[in-house]
């Protein structure tokens, strides 16, 4: 059973690395899209202030960064090391200190 789940995990990771849908080409554009998605759900960004937020399956971290920019303390988790590296780079680029990213397995 464990061998089978390892095989599935490795195939999934290989496919995800090849076709990463959240690999942004323009960070500000991706953040604006994330903000628009939340606004469509009538979710006021001010609610993030002073919250602790866990973003599981955070990808490259757009929603985590958006929450952190609006006052939340955020931890983002994803199984893809490439996505986590991009998320860390993006938060550093934007000088966001209240947002941390970690590579974690979901299996």
BELMO-V665300 format. One line per field, one symbol per residue. ss: DSSP state (a for helix, b for strand, c for the rest). phi: phi as a letter, one per 20 degrees, with the letter a starting at -180 (. if undefined). psi: psi as a letter, one per 40 degrees, with the letter a starting at -180 (. if undefined). A space follows every 10 residues. Layout:
ss: ???
phi: ???
psi: ???
This chain:
ss: caaaaaaaaa aaaaaaaacc ccccccaaaa aaaaaaaaaa ccccaaaacc cbbbbbcccc caaaaaaaac ccbbbbbbcc aaaaaaaaaa aaacccccbb bbbcccc
phi: .fffffffgf ffffffffcf fdffecgfff ffffffffff eldfffffgm edcddemfle nffffffffd oeeccdcbee ffffffffff ffgeledebc ccecede
psi: dddddddddd ddddddddfh eegidhdddd dddddddddd efhhddedhe ihhhhhfebe eddddddddf eihihihieh dddddddddd dddefhefhi iihiie.
